[in-house]
Amino acid sequence: MTRNEEYKALLTELEAVPAALEYTVSRALTREKTSQKKRWAWGISAGSLATCFACFVLLVNLSIPFARACGNVPVLRELAKAVAWSPSLSAAVENDYVQPIGQSQSVNGITATVEYVIVDMKQLNIYYTLDSRHYPQLEAECHASLPGEPGGYTTSSGSFGTPNGELRSARMDFIERDIPKTLDFQIKVYAGHSGEEPALPAQAEEKDPFAPTGSDPEYLAEFTFPLELDPAFTAKGELFPVDTEFQLDGRTVSITEAEVYPTHMRLNVRTDPNNNAWLTGLEFYMEDERGHQFRPATNGILSTGMTGGSDDSTIWLDSPYFENSQRLTLHITKAEWLDKSAPRVRLDLRQGMAENLPEDIRFLKAEELSGGWIVSFLAGIKGENTMFGLFQHTFWDEAGQEHDITWESSTYGYEDPATGEQVDDGSVFTAEFPLADYHGDTAYLEPLFSHTTQFETPVVIPIK
C-alpha cells in the first residue's frame, strides 16, 4: 500500500483528522486552532483539500515518528481495548486525548516500545509493549526518575501476565506535586511463565511463608526512555473551591475543594477534630445535570489520607472532564469510621478466638509453624469484587512490644474448615498474614475501621 492509500484508509477509518497528525503539530499550533481547523474542513475547496493532502504526504514521508504513528492504527485499537475498563481513560481516547510517543529500544534480543501516553497535570498513564523471539513470556517492573526533589508521587503497574506484543500499562499518580515536563521511564524486564512450561513436580519444596519478600528477579534487559510530555496535556486540570460543611452520621464533615482532570477527579475532605471517630472510607457516586454518574476511581487510587489519626483526606473518582458538566452533585451512600476510643483487637491464638473485631470481620484460624503464626480473617466484600485492608501492618505482644507484619495476602472466598474445600459465593474474601518469629499465646492488632453506616437515603452534597 502506498502512503497515499494509507492516508485514504486512515481517513475512512477514523472519520477525522488523524490523532497522530493533530498531536504532531500541536506544539506549533494551539489546540483551539486545531479544533477550528477540524470545523472548517467540511467547507474548504477542492484545491485547498489537495494542498492539505500534499502536506500530509510530505509529513508522512519526511517525519519518521509521524509515519510510524500513522501505520499503527491497530495499536490505537489495542489502546482502546487496554482502557476499556476505565470510563475516564476511555473518554480520553474517544476524545483524541492521547500523545503518541513511538520510542523503541532493543537489548539482548528484547524490544521495548513506548507507544502512547495519556497525561494531565496529576496523572501519567504509559502504554508500552515488550517482545522477543527468545522468551515466550516477559514480565516487567516499571520505575521513573524525575528532575528536582524526589517523592510526591506513586508508581503502579497492572500488566502482569500480558502476552508479548500486547499493550501493557504503567501509571504514575502525582499526589503532592504537579507532573514535570520531562522524566525518564525505566523498564526492567525478566522472564515470566508462559503456561507452556512444565509444572513443578508435586514433591517440590514449598516456599517458606516467613521468608523475606521483595527480592529482585534476574533481569534480562533494562531500558530507559526519556519522555517529553506535551504542555498541551500536562496543563490540563481545574481546581475550584467547594467549602461545604455537612453532617454525616452525626459527625461534622466538609468538602473543601474539588480537582477535575481528564484522567480522574479528586475531592478534598476535612473532618472536625472534635468528632468521636475518624472517617476511613466512603461509598458514593457523583451525578451531573444530565444524569451521568461518576463512580469511585477505576483507574487510580480510591482514597488517600483516610486512616485513623488523620482529619484530612482525598477521595478519587472517575472524571466528568469530557462531559463538560455544568453541575455536579455528590451522593454518599455509606460511611466507614474508626472510633477514636476503639480498643485493639485481641487474638487468642491457641483458642482461635478474637475480641473487639470490627463488624463484618471474622477470625478464621491461626496456624503455628516453626517460623511463627499464620493468621486468617474472613471479611465481607465491599461493592463489586473489592478487597481491602483490615489492620495496620504491625502487631503487639502481651508485653506491648511492637512487631512488623511483612506481607498480606487476600483471596476471594474461603477454605471450608470442615471439608478443606475452597468456597466462593462472591460475598467474602480471606485475608492472611504472618506473625513472624512469634510463638506467644496472645497478639494485638490495630484495626483500620470500626463500623460502617449505610444511608437508606443518600446524603446529597452540591459540588459545582
N, C-alpha and C positions, 0 to 999 in steps of 0.2 A: 504494500500500500504506500502511495506517495504521501508527502507531507500535506499536499492539498486535500487528498482523500481523507487523511487523518482529521484534518480540520473540519471538513464537512460532516464526518461521522460524529465528531465531538459536539458540533452544534446541534445535530439531530438528537443526540442522546441527552445532552444537558439542557437543551432548550433555553440557553442563556449564554452570555459571555463566559468562557471557561473560568473556573475559580482560579486556576493557576495563572491565567493572564491577568486577572484582576489584582492578585496579590503580588505578582511580579512588578507591576507598575505602581503599586500603592505607595512606594517610597517617593515617587516623583509626583504623584497626583493625590490630592486629598480624597478620602472615602466619599465625601459629598459629591465631588466632581465625577467620580467613578459611577456612583448611583445615578447621577444626572445623565451620564453618557448612556447608561442602560435604558433610561426612559426615552431618550431621543432616538435610539437605534431604530425604532419602528418607523421613523419618518424621514430617514436620510435617503438621498438619491442613489441611483444605481452606481453612478460614478464614485460617490463617496464610499459606498459599500465596497467597491472594487479597491479603492485606496486602502481601506481598513484591512481588506483581505490580503493585500500585498504586504502591508506592515506586519500582519500576523505571520505570513510565510517567512519573512525576513527574521522575525523574532524566533520562530521555531528553528530555523537553520543556523542562526548565529548564537543563540543562547542555549548552552548545553543543559543547565538546570531546568529551564522552561520546557525544552523539548522532552526532557525526561518526565517532567510532571504531566505534560500532555499525553505521553504514552502510557501513563499509569492510571487510566480511568478504572481498570479493575481494582487497583489499590484503593481508589476512592470508594468503590463499592464495599471493599473489605472494611474500610474505615466506618462506613455507615453500619455495618454489622457489628463492629467492635464496640460501638457506643449505643447500640440499640437498647441496652438495659438501663440507660440513663436518660431521662427526659431532657435534662439540661444540655448534655453533650449532643444528643440527637438534634435538638433545636439549633445548636451551634452549627452542626454540619448542614442541616437543611437551609440555614441562612448564610451559607458560604463563609462562616466564621472559622476558617482554617488557614493556617500558614504552612505552605509547603516548605520542606527542608531539603530532602533529596541528597543527603550526605551518606556516602558508603565507604567502608573500610574492610580490608581483608587481612587476617592474621592467622597463621597456622592452619590454613585451609578452611577457615570460618569467615563468613561475610556477615557483617552487621550493617544495617541501613536504617538511618533515621528518616522516616518518610514525612511525617507531619507533626505539628504541634497545635494544640488548642490552648490558648493562653489569654489571661487577662491580668488585672492588677494584683490578684491574690492567689491564682492557681495556675499551674502549668501541667498539661497533660501531653506526654510524649508518646508517639506511636512509632514503633520500630520493628524490624524483622531480623531474625537470625537464620542462617542457612549454611549447610555444609554437606559435602558428599561423603565425608568420613564418619560423621556421628549422626545416628538416626534420630536422636532426641537431645536437644540442647536446653539448658536452663541458664538463668542469668540473675545476678544481683546488680541493682542499679543504685548509683550514688550521684551526687552533684557537688561541684566545687564552685563557690560563689565568691565574687570580689567583696572586699570590705570585711566587716565584722562577721564572725561565724554565728550560727544559730538563728532562731526566729522562724524556722520552717521545719516541716516534716516531709519525709520521702517514703513512698509506698509503691508496691507493685503487686498486681493480682494476676500475673500471667503464667504462673507455674503450670506446666503440662501443655502449653501451647505448641502445636506441631511446628516443625521447622518450616520457614517460608511464610507463615501466617503472622498477622499483625499482633504484636504484644504492646503492652502499655505500662508506663510508669507515671506516677503523679507526685507533684510537689505542692503542698499547701503552705502558704505563707501566712503565719499567724501574727507575728509582731513586726513585720516589715513588708514593704512592697517588693514586688518581683524586680530583679535587676535587669539591665538592658542586655547583658551577656552572662553566660555561665558555661561551665564545662560539664557535659553529661557523660558519665562514666558507666561502662557496662563490663562486668566481669562474668565470663562465660564458663560453665562447667558441664560435664556430661550428665544427662538425665537417663531415665529408664524408658525405653521405647514401648514396652509392653510385649515386644517380641523376644526379649531376653528370657532365658530360663529362670523360673522361680528359685529362690534359695531353698536348699534342702531342708526338710522338716526338722532335722536334728541340729540345724544351725543355732548357734548361741544367741539367745535373746539379748536385746540391748538393756544395759543396766539403767533402770528408771531413775537412779540417783546420780548418774554420771553427769558432769558439767555439759551444758548445751552451748550451741553457738559457735562450735569450731568451724573454721573455714574449709570449704571443699578444695579439691585440687583444680585450679583454674586452667583452662585450655587456652584462653586468649583474653586479653584486656584491651578495651577500646576507650578512647576519649574523643568526644565530639564537641568542638566549640560551637555553641549555639548563640546566634544573634537574633534576639526577639524583636519583632517589628513593633515600634512605638504605637502604631495604629491599633494594636491589640492590647499592649501592656498598660495603656492609659484608660482602658475601659473599666468603668465601675462608678457607682454612685453611693454616697453616704448621706443619709438625711436623719435629722433628729425625730424621735417619737415622743419621749418623755411622758409616757402614760403609766400611771400607777393604778393598781387594782388589787382586789382581794382574791386569793386563791386558797381554798380550803381553810379560810380564816387567818391566813398569813399574808403579809404585805409584799407584793412583787411589783416590779416596774420594768417596762421595756424602754431602754434609754435611747437606742438608735438602731437603724437598720442599714445594712450594706447589701446592695444588689450588684452582682457581677454576672457576666454571661454564663459562667460555669456553675454558679451556686449563689445562694443568698444567706446572709447571717443576720441574726437578731441578738443584740447585746442585752443581757438580762441582769438585773440587780435585785437582790432580796434584802429586806430590812434586817440589820444585825440583831434586832430585838426579837425576831421570830424564834420560836422554840424548836425549829427544825431547819436544816439546810435543804434546799431544792437540789435534788440529784438526778432528775430526769423528767421529761415531758413527752406526752404523745399529743400530736397536734396536726393541723393542716392549715394552709393559707388559701384564701379564695379571693379572686378578683371580681370586678363588677359584672363580668360575663359568665361567672360560674366556673371558670377554670381553677382547678385545685393544684396546689404545690405541696408536696409531702416532704417529710424529713429526708435529708440528702441521700440519694442513692449513689452518688459519685464523690463523696467526700466524707468528712468527719461528721458524726451525728451531733456531738457537743464537745465543748472544751470548758474546763473550769467547774463542771458540775460534780463536785466532790464534797465530802464533809469538811468543813473548815473554810469554805470559800463562799463569799456573798456575791461575787461577780462571775458571770459565765456567758457563754455564747452558744446558741443553738443554730444548726445548719439545716438548710432545706433546699429543694430544687428551685431553680431560678425562674422568675417571671420576666426576665430581661427582654426576651424576644417577643413576648406577648404585648408589650407596650401597655401594661396595665395601669389604669389611672387611679384605681382604688384597691387597696389590699386589706384584708381583714383576717386576723389570726383566730383560729378556733382551737381551744385547748380541751382535750377530752380526758386526759389522765395526767396526774402529777405524782412524782416519786419523791419521797422525803427520807432524810436521815435525822432522827430525833437527836438533839444535842445532848440529851441525857441518856442515850441508848447505851446499855452495858455491852461489853464484849461478849461474843459467842463463846460459850464454854463447851469443849468437847471432852466427853468421857470416852477415850479411845478404846479401852478394854471392853466396855459395855456397849459401845456403838450408840451412845446417846448424846444429845446436844440440848443446851439451854440457850434461850434468848435468840433463836434463829429469826431472821426476817420472815415476814409472811411469804408464802408460796415457795419456800425452800425447805427441803427435807434432807437430813443426814442419811446418806445411803449406806455407807460402810467405811470401815477403817481396817487396813490390812498391814500388819507389821512384817517387814522384811529385814534382812541383815543390815541394810543401809538406812533404815528408819521406817516411818509410816507412809502409806499412800492412803489419802482420804478422798471420798467421793460424795458429791451432793447432787440432788435432783432439784431442778427448778423449772417453772413454767415458762414457755416461750412467749416473748412479747412481740406482738404484731405478727408479720409474716416471715417465718424462718429466721428469727432473730435471736441469737445467743448473746450473752453479756457477762460481764464480770460480777462476782458475788462478794469478794472480800479483797482487802488490801493485800499486797504481796509480802506480808510479814505475818509471823505468828509469835506468841509469847508462851513461855513455860510457866509452871506454877510459881516459880520464884520471881517472875516478872521480867526475865531476860528475853530480849527480842532476837528473833531469827529470821533469815530471809527465806522466801518461797521462790525457788529458782525458775519454775515453769508451771504452766497451767494448760490443761488440755480439755476441750469441750467437744462433745459428740451428741448428735441428735438421738433421742430415745434413751433407753437404759437397759441394763442387764437384769433379767428376772432372777432374784436371789434363789428362788426355788428350783428353777429349771436350768439356769445359766444361759438361756436364750436371749438374744437381743430383741427388744420390743421398741417399736417406733410408731406411735399413733399421731405424730405431728404436734403434740401438745407440750412435750417436755424435752429437756436436754440434760446431760450429765456433765458436771464439771469435776475434774480430777486434778490433784496436785500433791507433791510430796512434802512431808515434814522431815527433811533430810538430817541424818546424824542425830536423830532424836528417838528415844525409847521410853519417854515418860508416859504416865497414865493419862495425863490431862494436858490439853493445849487450848489456847485462846486465840480467837480471830477477830479482826476489826471488820464489820460489815460495811458495804458500800451504800446500803439503803436499809430503812426500817420497814416502811409500809408504802402502799400506793393508795391514791384516791381516784376513783372513777367518777366522772361528772356525767350524770344522765343527760343534762342539758349542757352542751359545751359552753365554756366561758369564752365570750366573744370580745376581742380587743381590736379596735381600729389601728392600723399601722400607717396607712397612707391614704 
